[in-house]
Amino acid sequence: AGPGSYTVGTMSERFDCHYCRDPLQGKKYVQKEGRHCCVKCFEKFCANTCTECKKPIGADSKELHFKNRYWHDNCFRCFKCYTSLVNEPFMLRENNKVWCSNCTATEDAPRCKGCFKPIIAGDQNVEYKKMVWHKDCFTCSQCKQVIGSGSFFPKGDDFYCVSCHEHKFAKTCAKCKNPITSGGLTYQEQPWHSECFICSNCKKQLGGKRFTAVEDQFYCVDCYKECVAKKCAGCKNPITGFGRGTSVVNYEDESWHDYCFKCTKCARGLANKRFVCHNGKIYCAECPKRL
């Protein structure tokens, strides 16, 4: 914007300067609010002060104004990049500093948590819990590879890709020694993949089912009965340890359910009682005397 509130010219009539009383005829003068003054007195008493350089804006200078603030035209530059803002879009910011639109957008843009540079419109970015990164700055804390928009696992202030998280934090299966990334089960305080915790005979998964452990092998109920369990010398059925008669009686190379271990003659139960073995048969202490 130009002066607007005063006019500049060369005096052809007989007038004296309003302030210093020097004659103005034939000299350059400024007329403001009906008063005539020399250029020197205009700058001293009437000129606006430049918001940027704090010096008076003389009658010979081009003046720009905005919201009751004034600048020399060569002082009206972006505070950040010093580009002239004459006839350019601008914004007046704190401390009466003018900024170009590009610098304003950059200054107000969110900062990348990785490189701390602004993320401007059009940049690909990743947001997580009110934090933001350039897509290429969002990397795995372990291998430093770019995670970008891929899957990741947060741990405190760190972020891990799927592979690094598996190797660093996931539990390791007691059988195959590979990480357990989801599901799984625990037996005797050791983790297992569900697909690794299986019957040694039929290979069916045992998670949530009844099974029997024999040394380092696991068996479902049916396979344990069929392949592993000892047969009762009394009823000839497998001794599984399930259900009725979980106690087992062992004598020499044979085993009995506790309820099958009884006197051959009187059928008295002999578990935890004195017994006699005669001709390969079990008797209570009294019955051999009656034979």
DOBADO-553672 format. One record per residue: x, y, z of N, C-alpha, C in turn; chain; residue in one letter; residue number from 0. Coordinates in steps of 0.1 Angstrom, whole numbers. Atoms other than C-alpha are relative to their C-alpha. Last residue first. Layout:
% DOBADO-553672
NODE   npx   npy   npz  capx  capy  capz   cpx   cpy   cpz chaine residu num
NODE     X     Y     Z     X     Y     Z     X     Y     Z      A      A NUM
...
This chain:
% DOBADO-553672
NODE   npx   npy   npz  capx  capy  capz   cpx   cpy   cpz chaine residu num
NODE    -1     7    12   -61 -1252   509     2   -15     2      A      L 290
NODE    12     8     2   -74 -1239   542     1    -8   -13      A      R 289
NODE     1    10   -10   -40 -1227   554   -12    -9    -2      A      K 288
NODE    -9    11     3   -35 -1209   521     0   -11    11      A      P 287
NODE     6    11     9   -67 -1189   528    11   -11    -3      A      C 286
NODE     7    10    -6   -55 -1170   559    -3   -12    -9      A      E 285
NODE    -9     8    -9   -27 -1147   547    -7   -12     6      A      A 284
NODE    -1    -8   -13   -48 -1135   518     8    -9     9      A      C 283
NODE     9     3   -10   -40 -1153   485     1     9    12      A      Y 282
NODE     0    -9   -11   -24 -1144   452   -11    -4    10      A      I 281
NODE    13    -7    -3   -17 -1170   426     1     7    13      A      K 280
NODE     2   -11     9    16 -1181   409   -13     8     3      A      G 279
NODE     2     5    13    17 -1214   427    -4    11   -10      A      N 278
NODE    -2    15     0    13 -1197   460    -4    -5   -14      A      H 277
NODE     0     4    14    18 -1159   466     3   -16     0      A      C 276
NODE    -9    11     2     8 -1148   501    -1    -4   -15      A      V 275
NODE     5    10     9    -7 -1115   511    11   -11    -2      A      F 274
NODE    -9    12     2    -4 -1089   538    -6   -10   -10      A      R 273
NODE     2    10   -11   -25 -1057   532    10   -12    -3      A      K 272
NODE    -6    -5   -12   -19 -1024   513    -2   -10    12      A      N 271
NODE    -9   -12     1   -41 -1037   485     4     6    14      A      A 270
NODE   -13     1    -7   -54 -1071   494     9    12    -1      A      L 269
NODE   -10    -9     6   -91 -1070   486    13     1     8      A      G 268
NODE    -2   -11    -9  -109 -1102   498    11    10    -6      A      R 267
NODE     3   -13     7  -119 -1123   469     2    12     9      A      A 266
NODE    11    -6    -7  -121 -1155   492    -3    14    -6      A      C 265
NODE    10     9    -6  -101 -1179   471   -12     8     5      A      K 264
NODE     5     9    10   -79 -1158   446   -12    -9     6      A      T 263
NODE    -3    14    -3   -74 -1131   472    -7    -9   -10      A      C 262
NODE     8     6   -11   -75 -1096   458     2   -15     1      A      K 261
NODE   -10     8    -8   -55 -1072   437    -7    -6    12      A      F 260
NODE    -1    14     6   -82 -1062   412    10    -8     8      A      C 259
NODE    12     7    -3   -93 -1031   432     0   -14    -6      A      Y 258
NODE     1     3   -14   -57 -1018   433   -13    -8     4      A      D 257
NODE     7   -12    -6   -54 -1022   396    -2    -3    15      A      H 256
NODE    14     1    -1   -28 -1049   391    -6    14     3      A      W 255
NODE     6   -11    -6     8 -1052   379   -15    -2     1      A      S 254
NODE    14    -1     4    31 -1081   371    -6    12     8      A      E 253
NODE     1    -6    14    69 -1085   369   -15     3    -4      A      D 252
NODE    -9     6     9    75 -1090   407    -2     6   -14      A      E 251
NODE    -7    11    -7    46 -1075   424     7    -8   -10      A      Y 250
NODE   -10     7     7    32 -1041   415     6   -11     8      A      N 249
NODE    -8     9    -9    -1 -1027   429    10    -7   -10      A      V 248
NODE    -5    12     7   -14  -996   411     8    -8    10      A      V 247
NODE   -12     6    -7   -35  -968   425     3   -13    -7      A      S 246
NODE   -13    -7     5   -57  -949   400    12    -6     7      A      T 245
NODE   -12     8    -2   -85  -974   407    13     6    -5      A      G 244
NODE     0     8   -12  -115  -956   392    13    -8     1      A      R 243
NODE    13     5    -6  -109  -929   367     2    -8    12      A      G 242
NODE    12    -9     1   -76  -925   349   -11    -7     7      A      F 241
NODE    -2   -11    -9   -42  -941   359   -12     9     0      A      G 240
NODE    -2   -13     6   -43  -961   328     3    11    10      A      T 239
NODE     0    -9   -12   -39  -997   339     4    14    -5      A      I 238
NODE   -12    -9    -2   -49 -1015   307    -2     7    14      A      P 237
NODE     2   -13     7   -75 -1044   310    12     9     3      A      N 236
NODE    -6     0    13   -65 -1080   318    -2    13    -8      A      K 235
NODE    11    -2    10   -89 -1081   348     5     0   -14      A      C 234
NODE    13     5    -4   -64 -1096   373   -10     1   -11      A      G 233
NODE    -1    14     0   -29 -1093   358   -13    -6     5      A      A 232
NODE     3     6   -14   -38 -1058   349     0   -15    -1      A      C 231
NODE    13     7    -1   -22 -1048   315    -1    -6    14      A      K 230
NODE    -1    14    -4     6 -1023   315   -14    -5     1      A      K 229
NODE     5     4   -13    -2  -990   296     3   -15     3      A      A 228
NODE    -9    -2   -10    19  -982   266    -4    -6    14      A      V 227
NODE   -14     3     3     4  -991   233    10     0    12      A      C 226
NODE    -3    10    10   -33  -995   236    14    -4    -1      A      E 225
NODE     6    13    -3   -42  -978   268     5   -11    -9      A      K 224
NODE    -7     4   -13   -17  -949   262    -6   -14     4      A      Y 223
NODE   -13     5     4   -30  -946   226     8    -5    12      A      C 222
NODE     2    13     8   -66  -943   238    13    -6    -4      A      D 221
NODE     5    11    -9   -58  -918   266    -1   -13    -8      A      V 220
NODE    14    -2    -3   -36  -895   244    -5   -13     8      A      C 219
NODE     9     9     6     1  -901   248   -14     4     3      A      Y 218
NODE    14    -2    -4    30  -878   255    -9    -9    -8      A      F 217
NODE    10     2    10    67  -887   253   -14     2     6      A      Q 216
NODE     1   -12     8    97  -873   273   -11    -2   -11      A      D 215
NODE   -13    -6     2    94  -898   302    -1    12    -9      A      E 214
NODE    -9    11    -3    59  -912   298    14     4    -4      A      V 213
NODE   -14    -3     3    34  -883   300     8   -12     4      A      A 212
NODE    -9     6   -10    -3  -893   300    15     3    -6      A      T 211
NODE   -12     7     6   -30  -873   283     8    -6    11      A      F 210
NODE    -7     9    -9   -64  -858   289    11    -7    -7      A      R 209
NODE     5    14    -1   -74  -831   264     8    -7    11      A      K 208
NODE    13     1    -5   -72  -793   264    -6   -14     2      A      G 207
NODE     4   -12    -7   -41  -792   241   -15    -2     5      A      G 206
NODE     4     3   -13   -33  -828   231    -5    12     9      A      L 205
NODE    -3   -11   -10   -30  -824   194    -6    -3    13      A      Q 204
NODE    11   -10    -2   -33  -857   175     5    10    11      A      K 203
NODE    -4   -14     4     0  -873   164   -12    10     2      A      K 202
NODE    10    -4    10   -14  -909   167     2    14    -5      A      C 201
NODE     4    11     8    16  -923   186    -9     4   -12      A      N 200
NODE   -12     6     7    36  -896   202    -4   -11   -10      A      S 199
NODE    -2    14    -4     4  -877   210    12    -6    -8      A      C 198
NODE     8    10     6     9  -840   203     3   -14     6      A      I 197
NODE     4     8   -12    22  -808   218   -10   -10    -4      A      F 196
NODE   -12     9    -4    40  -795   187    -4    -8    12      A      C 195
NODE    -2    11    10     8  -782   170    12    -9     3      A      E 194
NODE    11    10    -1    -2  -763   201     2   -12   -10      A      S 193
NODE    10    -2    10    32  -747   201   -11   -10     2      A      H 192
NODE     1     8    11    48  -753   235    -9     6   -11      A      W 191
NODE     9    -3    10    59  -733   265     1    -9   -12      A      P 190
NODE    -6    -1    13    75  -749   295   -10     3   -10      A      Q 189
NODE    -7   -13     1    63  -744   331     8     2   -13      A      E 188
NODE   -12     0    -9    54  -780   335     9    12    -2      A      Q 187
NODE     0    12    -7    32  -778   304    12    -1     9      A      Y 186
NODE   -11     2   -10    23  -745   289    -2   -13     7      A      T 185
NODE     4     5   -13     2  -738   258    13    -2     9      A      L 184
NODE   -10     8    -7     5  -720   224    -6    -5    14      A      G 183
NODE     5    13    -5   -16  -692   210    10    -7     9      A      G 182
NODE    14    -1    -5     4  -667   191    -5   -13     5      A      S 181
NODE     5   -13     3    40  -659   181   -15     2     5      A      T 180
NODE    14     1     0    57  -689   197    -6    14    -1      A      I 179
NODE     8    -9    -9    93  -687   187   -15    -3    -1      A      P 178
NODE     3   -12     7   111  -718   173    -9     9     8      A      N 177
NODE   -10   -11    -4   128  -743   196    -3    12    -9      A      K 176
NODE    -7    -4    13   109  -772   179    10    11     2      A      C 175
NODE    -2    11     9   100  -791   212     8     5   -12      A      K 174
NODE    -9    10    -6   102  -766   241     4   -12   -10      A      A 173
NODE     7    13    -2    87  -739   220    10   -10     5      A      C 172
NODE    -5    11    10   105  -706   224    -6   -13     4      A      T 171
NODE    -5    12    -6    88  -676   240     3   -11   -10      A      K 170
NODE    10    11     0    86  -644   220     6   -12     7      A      A 169
NODE    10     0   -12   107  -614   231    -9   -13     0      A      F 168
NODE    -4    -7   -12   139  -610   210    -9    -3    12      A      K 167
NODE   -12     6    -5   135  -636   182     4     7    13      A      H 166
NODE     1    14    -2    98  -629   176    13    -5     7      A      E 165
NODE     8     2   -13   101  -592   181     0   -15     3      A      H 164
NODE    -9    -3   -11   130  -591   155    -8    -2    13      A      C 163
NODE   -11     9    -1   109  -609   129     8     2    12      A      S 162
NODE     5    13    -5    77  -589   135    11   -10     2      A      V 161
NODE     7     7    11    94  -555   132    -4   -14     5      A      C 160
NODE    -7    12     6   102  -539   165    -8    -5   -11      A      Y 159
NODE     9     7     9    94  -505   180     8   -11    -7      A      F 158
NODE    -5     7    12   111  -489   210   -11    -7    -8      A      D 157
NODE    -2   -10    10    99  -463   235     6    -6   -13      A      D 156
NODE    -4   -12    -6    83  -489   257     2    11   -10      A      G 155
NODE    -5     4   -13    80  -520   236     6    12     7      A      K 154
NODE    -6   -10    -8    58  -515   205     5    -6    14      A      P 153
NODE     3     2   -14    53  -544   181     7    11     8      A      F 152
NODE   -11    -2    -9    52  -538   143    -5    -3    15      A      F 151
NODE     3     4   -14    32  -547   112    12     3     9      A      S 150
NODE     1    14    -3    40  -528    80    -4    -2    15      A      G 149
NODE    14     3    -3    32  -491    71    -2   -15     4      A      S 148
NODE     9    -7     8    69  -481    72   -14    -3     5      A      G 147
NODE    12     7    -2    89  -507    90   -11     6    -8      A      I 146
NODE    12    -8     0   122  -495    76   -12    -9     2      A      V 145
NODE     7     1    13   151  -518    86   -13     8     1      A      Q 144
NODE    -1   -13     7   171  -507   117    -7     0   -14      A      K 143
NODE    -7     2    12   176  -543   128     1    12    -9      A      C 142
NODE   -10    11    -1   168  -539   165     8     0   -13      A      Q 141
NODE   -11    -3   -10   149  -506   169    11   -10     0      A      S 140
NODE    -1    10   -11   129  -513   137    12     4     9      A      C 139
NODE    -9    12     2   124  -482   116     0    -9    12      A      T 138
NODE     6     9    -9    98  -454   111     7   -14    -1      A      F 137
NODE    -7    -2   -13   120  -428    94    -5   -10    11      A      C 136
NODE   -13     6     0   110  -440    59     8     2    13      A      D 135
NODE     1    15     2    73  -434    66    14    -6     0      A      K 134
NODE     0     2    14    81  -399    80     0   -15    -2      A      H 133
NODE   -13     2     7    72  -402   116    -2     1   -15      A      W 132
NODE     0     1    14    43  -391   139    14    -1    -6      A      V 131
NODE   -14    -2     5    35  -394   176    -1    -3   -15      A      M 130
NODE    -2   -15     1    -1  -389   189    15     3    -4      A      K 129
NODE     2    -6   -13    -3  -426   199     5    14     0      A      K 128
NODE     3     9   -11    10  -439   166     0     7    13      A      Y 127
NODE     4    -6   -13    11  -421   133    -2   -11    10      A      E 126
NODE     6    10    -9    31  -431   102    -3     6    13      A      V 125
NODE    -4     0   -14    39  -407    73    -7   -11     8      A      N 124
NODE     6    13    -6    39  -403    36     5    -1    14      A      Q 123
NODE   -10    10    -5    47  -366    29    -7   -13     5      A      D 122
NODE    -4     8    11    20  -348     8    10   -11     4      A      G 121
NODE    11     6     7    15  -320    33     5    -8   -12      A      A 120
NODE     8    -9     7    46  -314    53   -10    -7    -8      A      I 119
NODE     7     9     9    63  -335    80   -11     9    -7      A      I 118
NODE    14    -1     2    88  -312    96    -6   -10   -10      A      P 117
NODE     4    -9    11   122  -325   105   -15     1    -2      A      K 116
NODE     3   -13    -6   129  -342   139    -3    11   -11      A      F 115
NODE   -10   -10     5   146  -371   121    -2    14     5      A      C 114
NODE   -13     6     4   128  -399   139    11    10    -4      A      G 113
NODE    -7     5   -13   100  -383   159    14    -7    -4      A      K 112
NODE    -2    15     0    90  -364   127     8    -4    13      A      C 111
NODE   -14     4     2    78  -329   135     2   -15     1      A      R 110
NODE    -5     9   -11    43  -317   129    14    -5    -3      A      P 109
NODE     2    14     3    38  -288   104     5    -9    12      A      A 108
NODE    11     5    -8    34  -253   118    -2   -15    -2      A      D 107
NODE    -2    -2   -14    69  -242   108   -12    -6     8      A      E 106
NODE   -11     9    -5    67  -258    73     1     2    16      A      T 105
NODE     4    14     1    33  -243    65    10    -9     6      A      A 104
NODE    10     1   -10    44  -208    77    -5   -15     1      A      T 103
NODE    -6     2   -13    76  -212    57   -10    -1    11      A      C 102
NODE    -8    13     0    57  -219    25     6    -2    14      A      N 101
NODE     9    12    -2    30  -192    31     8   -13     1      A      S 100
NODE     6     4    12    57  -164    36    -9   -13     3      A      C  99
NODE    -5    12     5    62  -151    71    -7    -3   -14      A      W  98
NODE     8     5    12    59  -116    85     7   -13    -5      A      V  97
NODE    -8     5    11    72  -109   120    -9    -5   -11      A      K  96
NODE     3    -8    12    51   -87   143     9    -4   -11      A      N  95
NODE   -10   -11     1    66  -103   174     0     8   -13      A      N  94
NODE    -4    -6   -12    44  -134   168    12    10    -2      A      E  93
NODE    -1     9   -11    31  -140   133     5     7    12      A      R  92
NODE    -6    -7   -11    18  -119   104     0    -9    13      A      L  91
NODE     7     1   -13    11  -142    75     8     8    10      A      M  90
NODE    -8     0   -12    20  -137    38    -9    -2    13      A      F  89
NODE     8     3   -12     7  -140     3    10    -1    12      A      P  88
NODE     0    14    -2    30  -122   -23    -9    -3    13      A      E  87
NODE     9     6    10    26   -87   -39     0   -16     2      A      N  86
NODE     8   -10     8    56   -75   -19    -8    -7   -11      A      V  85
NODE    14     3     0    66  -105     2    -8    11    -6      A      L  84
NODE     9   -12     0   103  -104    -6   -14    -4     0      A      S  83
NODE     6    -3    13   120  -137     3    -9    12     1      A      T  82
NODE    -4   -13     5   141  -135    35    -6     3   -14      A      Y  81
NODE    -8     3    12   137  -173    42     4    13    -7      A      C  80
NODE    -7    13     0   125  -172    78     9    -1   -12      A      K  79
NODE   -10     0   -12   114  -136    86     9   -13    -1      A      F  78
NODE     3    12    -9    98  -134    51    11    -1    11      A      C  77
NODE    -6    13     5   105   -99    37    -4   -11    10      A      R  76
NODE    12     9     0    88   -65    39     4   -13    -6      A      F  75
NODE     0     7   -13   120   -46    48   -11   -10     1      A      C  74
NODE   -11    10     0   126   -37    11     2    -7    14      A      N  73
NODE     3    12     9    91   -22     9    11   -10     0      A      D  72
NODE    -6    -3    12    97    -2    41    -2   -11   -10      A      H  71
NODE   -13     5     4    72   -14    66     6     7   -12      A      W  70
NODE    -6    -6    12    42    -2    85    13    -6    -2      A      Y  69
NODE   -15     2     0    18   -17   110     5     4   -13      A      R  68
NODE    -6   -11    -7   -18    -4   116    15    -3     2      A      N  67
NODE     5     0   -14   -33   -38   105     8    10     8      A      K  66
NODE     9    11    -2   -11   -40    73    -4     1    15      A      F  65
NODE     6     0   -13    10   -12    58   -10   -12     1      A      H  64
NODE    11    10     0    35   -10    30    -6     0    14      A      L  63
NODE     5     5   -13    56    21    23   -11   -10    -2      A      E  62
NODE    13     7     2    77    30    -7    -4    -6    13      A      K  61
NODE     0    14    -1   104    55     4   -14    -6    -4      A      S  60
NODE    -5     5    12   109    91    -8    -1   -16     0      A      D  59
NODE    10    -4    10    87   105    20     4    -6   -14      A      A  58
NODE    -1   -14     5   108    87    46   -10     2   -12      A      G  57
NODE     3     2    14    97    56    65    -1    13    -7      A      I  56
NODE    11    -7     6   113    62    99    -1    -4   -15      A      P  55
NODE    -4   -13     5   136    35   113   -12     6    -7      A      K  54
NODE     2   -10   -11   125     5   135     4    14    -4      A      K  53
NODE   -13    -6    -3   140   -20   110    -1    11    11      A      C  52
NODE   -11     9     1   110   -44   109    13     7     5      A      E  51
NODE     1    10   -11    80   -24   121    12    -9     0      A      T  50
NODE     0    13     6    91     6   100    -1   -11    11      A      C  49
NODE   -12     8    -3    82    38   119    -1   -14    -6      A      T  48
NODE     3    12    -8    56    61   103    13    -8     2      A      N  47
NODE    -2    13     7    68    96    92    -4   -12     9      A      A  46
NODE    13     5     6    53   127   109     1   -14    -5      A      C  45
NODE    12    -2    -8    78   144   133   -12    -8    -5      A      F  44
NODE    -2    -2   -14   114   137   122   -13    -1     8      A      K  43
NODE    -6    12    -6   108   122    88     2     0    15      A      E  42
NODE    10    11     2    84   149    79     6   -12     6      A      F  41
NODE     9     0   -11   108   175    94   -11   -10    -1      A      C  40
NODE    -7     3   -13   135   165    70    -9     0    12      A      K  39
NODE    -3    14    -1   112   164    40     6    -4    13      A      V  38
NODE   -11     4     8    99   199    46     2   -15     2      A      C  37
NODE   -13     1    -7    65   205    60    11    -5    -9      A      C  36
NODE   -11     1     9    30   216    48    13    -1     8      A      H  35
NODE   -13    -8    -4     1   210    71    10    -3   -11      A      R  34
NODE     2   -15     3   -35   201    59    13     8     4      A      G  33
NODE    10    -5    -9   -34   166    76    -1    16    -1      A      E  32
NODE     7    10    -8    -2   158    58    -9     7     9      A      K  31
NODE    12    -6    -6    15   178    30    -8   -12     7      A      Q  30
NODE    10    11    -2    51   168    22   -12     8     7      A      V  29
NODE     7    -1   -12    76   192     6    -9   -12     2      A      Y  28
NODE     9    12    -1   103   193   -21    -7     1    14      A      K  27
NODE    -6    12    -7   117   228   -25   -11   -11     1      A      K  26
NODE   -10     6     9   109   256   -50     7   -13     6      A      G  25
NODE     1    -2    14    91   275   -23    11    -5    -8      A      Q  24
NODE     1    13     8    94   257    10    -1     3   -15      A      L  23
NODE     9    -2    12   106   286    32     1   -13    -8      A      P  22
NODE    -8    -3    12   120   273    66    -9     2   -12      A      D  21
NODE     3   -13     6    96   276    94     9     4   -11      A      R  20
NODE   -13    -7    -1   111   245   112    -1    14    -6      A      C  19
NODE    -8     3   -12    78   228   120    12     9     2      A      Y  18
NODE     8    -1   -12    50   240    97     9    -1    12      A      H  17
NODE     2    13    -7    75   245    69    -7     2    13      A      C  16
NODE   -11     4    -9    69   279    52    -3   -14     6      A      D  15
NODE     4     6   -13    48   285    22    12    -3     8      A      F  14
NODE    -8    -4   -11    51   307    -9    -6    -5    13      A      R  13
NODE     5   -12    -7    38   289   -39     9     3    12      A      E  12
NODE    -1   -11    10    55   265   -63    -5    13     6      A      S  11
NODE     8   -12    -3    62   238   -37     3    11   -10      A      M  10
NODE    -9   -11     0    75   205   -51    -8    13     1      A      T   9
NODE    -1    -7    13    54   174   -43    11    11     2      A      G   8
NODE   -14    -5     2    46   147   -18     0     8   -13      A      V   7
NODE    -4    -2    14    11   139    -5    14     6     0      A      T   6
NODE    -8   -13     3     0   124    28     3     0   -14      A      Y   5
NODE     4   -10    -9   -24    98    43     8    13    -2      A      S   4
NODE    14    -1    -3   -24    73    14    -4    12     9      A      G   3
NODE     2    -9   -12    12    66    17   -14     2     3      A      P   2
NODE    -8   -13     1    12    36    -7    -3     8    12      A      G   1
NODE     8   -12     0     0     0     0     9    12     0      A      A   0
